[in-house]
Amino acid sequence: MTKLHYRGVSYDNATHGHPSSAPVEHTYRGQHFEAPLNHDVAPVDPRQELHYRGQVYHHQASAAADQVNQG
């Protein structure tokens, strides 16, 4: 089924196109950017620290993959 609803309005998901890789000018929080809406995912650097609400995290993709592969 491709009919979806958002806030009471139904729409057909099959009619939506995919984002283009052509650069688009836009402003976010006062900074001007010119970048495509569609982009490749950046590679994960497990040495990089992530900070969220005062807590420090590290990428744990390999640990998560190990848990999935065990079960």
CNS distance restraints for C-alpha pairs under 8 A (distance, minus, plus):
assign (resid   2 and name CA) (resid  12 and name CA) 5.46 0.50 0.50
assign (resid   2 and name CA) (resid  13 and name CA) 5.37 0.50 0.50
assign (resid   2 and name CA) (resid  14 and name CA) 6.23 0.50 0.50
assign (resid   3 and name CA) (resid  10 and name CA) 6.43 0.50 0.50
assign (resid   3 and name CA) (resid  11 and name CA) 5.61 0.50 0.50
assign (resid   3 and name CA) (resid  12 and name CA) 4.66 0.50 0.50
assign (resid   3 and name CA) (resid  13 and name CA) 6.44 0.50 0.50
assign (resid   4 and name CA) (resid  10 and name CA) 5.42 0.50 0.50
assign (resid   4 and name CA) (resid  11 and name CA) 5.39 0.50 0.50
assign (resid   4 and name CA) (resid  12 and name CA) 6.19 0.50 0.50
assign (resid   4 and name CA) (resid  13 and name CA) 6.75 0.50 0.50
assign (resid   5 and name CA) (resid   9 and name CA) 5.34 0.50 0.50
assign (resid   5 and name CA) (resid  10 and name CA) 4.21 0.50 0.50
assign (resid   5 and name CA) (resid  11 and name CA) 6.25 0.50 0.50
assign (resid   6 and name CA) (resid  10 and name CA) 6.36 0.50 0.50
assign (resid   6 and name CA) (resid  11 and name CA) 7.92 0.50 0.50
assign (resid  12 and name CA) (resid  16 and name CA) 7.67 0.50 0.50
assign (resid  19 and name CA) (resid  37 and name CA) 5.74 0.50 0.50
assign (resid  19 and name CA) (resid  38 and name CA) 5.26 0.50 0.50
assign (resid  20 and name CA) (resid  36 and name CA) 6.69 0.50 0.50
assign (resid  20 and name CA) (resid  37 and name CA) 6.20 0.50 0.50
assign (resid  20 and name CA) (resid  38 and name CA) 5.73 0.50 0.50
assign (resid  21 and name CA) (resid  36 and name CA) 4.84 0.50 0.50
assign (resid  21 and name CA) (resid  37 and name CA) 6.24 0.50 0.50
assign (resid  21 and name CA) (resid  38 and name CA) 5.07 0.50 0.50
assign (resid  21 and name CA) (resid  39 and name CA) 6.79 0.50 0.50
assign (resid  22 and name CA) (resid  35 and name CA) 7.54 0.50 0.50
assign (resid  22 and name CA) (resid  36 and name CA) 5.11 0.50 0.50
assign (resid  22 and name CA) (resid  37 and name CA) 7.58 0.50 0.50
assign (resid  23 and name CA) (resid  34 and name CA) 5.69 0.50 0.50
assign (resid  23 and name CA) (resid  35 and name CA) 4.42 0.50 0.50
assign (resid  23 and name CA) (resid  36 and name CA) 4.02 0.50 0.50
assign (resid  23 and name CA) (resid  37 and name CA) 7.24 0.50 0.50
assign (resid  24 and name CA) (resid  33 and name CA) 7.93 0.50 0.50
assign (resid  24 and name CA) (resid  34 and name CA) 5.28 0.50 0.50
assign (resid  24 and name CA) (resid  35 and name CA) 5.38 0.50 0.50
assign (resid  24 and name CA) (resid  36 and name CA) 5.52 0.50 0.50
assign (resid  24 and name CA) (resid  37 and name CA) 7.02 0.50 0.50
assign (resid  25 and name CA) (resid  32 and name CA) 7.38 0.50 0.50
assign (resid  25 and name CA) (resid  33 and name CA) 5.76 0.50 0.50
assign (resid  25 and name CA) (resid  34 and name CA) 4.34 0.50 0.50
assign (resid  25 and name CA) (resid  35 and name CA) 6.71 0.50 0.50
assign (resid  26 and name CA) (resid  32 and name CA) 5.99 0.50 0.50
assign (resid  26 and name CA) (resid  33 and name CA) 5.38 0.50 0.50
assign (resid  26 and name CA) (resid  34 and name CA) 6.31 0.50 0.50
assign (resid  27 and name CA) (resid  31 and name CA) 5.39 0.50 0.50
assign (resid  27 and name CA) (resid  32 and name CA) 4.45 0.50 0.50
assign (resid  27 and name CA) (resid  33 and name CA) 5.93 0.50 0.50
assign (resid  28 and name CA) (resid  32 and name CA) 6.63 0.50 0.50
assign (resid  28 and name CA) (resid  33 and name CA) 7.62 0.50 0.50
assign (resid  44 and name CA) (resid  59 and name CA) 7.47 0.50 0.50
assign (resid  45 and name CA) (resid  59 and name CA) 7.37 0.50 0.50
assign (resid  46 and name CA) (resid  58 and name CA) 6.52 0.50 0.50
assign (resid  46 and name CA) (resid  59 and name CA) 5.06 0.50 0.50
assign (resid  46 and name CA) (resid  60 and name CA) 7.17 0.50 0.50
assign (resid  47 and name CA) (resid  58 and name CA) 7.10 0.50 0.50
assign (resid  47 and name CA) (resid  59 and name CA) 7.59 0.50 0.50
assign (resid  48 and name CA) (resid  58 and name CA) 6.50 0.50 0.50
assign (resid  48 and name CA) (resid  59 and name CA) 7.34 0.50 0.50
assign (resid  49 and name CA) (resid  56 and name CA) 6.43 0.50 0.50
assign (resid  49 and name CA) (resid  57 and name CA) 5.81 0.50 0.50
assign (resid  49 and name CA) (resid  58 and name CA) 5.18 0.50 0.50
assign (resid  49 and name CA) (resid  59 and name CA) 7.63 0.50 0.50
assign (resid  50 and name CA) (resid  56 and name CA) 5.64 0.50 0.50
assign (resid  50 and name CA) (resid  57 and name CA) 4.87 0.50 0.50
assign (resid  50 and name CA) (resid  58 and name CA) 5.87 0.50 0.50
assign (resid  50 and name CA) (resid  59 and name CA) 7.67 0.50 0.50
assign (resid  51 and name CA) (resid  55 and name CA) 5.62 0.50 0.50
assign (resid  51 and name CA) (resid  56 and name CA) 4.69 0.50 0.50
assign (resid  51 and name CA) (resid  57 and name CA) 6.18 0.50 0.50
assign (resid  52 and name CA) (resid  56 and name CA) 6.61 0.50 0.50
assign (resid  52 and name CA) (resid  57 and name CA) 7.71 0.50 0.50
assign (resid  60 and name CA) (resid  64 and name CA) 6.24 0.50 0.50
assign (resid  61 and name CA) (resid  65 and name CA) 6.08 0.50 0.50
assign (resid  62 and name CA) (resid  66 and name CA) 6.19 0.50 0.50
assign (resid  63 and name CA) (resid  67 and name CA) 6.39 0.50 0.50
assign (resid  64 and name CA) (resid  68 and name CA) 6.33 0.50 0.50
assign (resid  65 and name CA) (resid  69 and name CA) 6.10 0.50 0.50
assign (resid  66 and name CA) (resid  70 and name CA) 6.16 0.50 0.50
assign (resid  67 and name CA) (resid  71 and name CA) 6.49 0.50 0.50
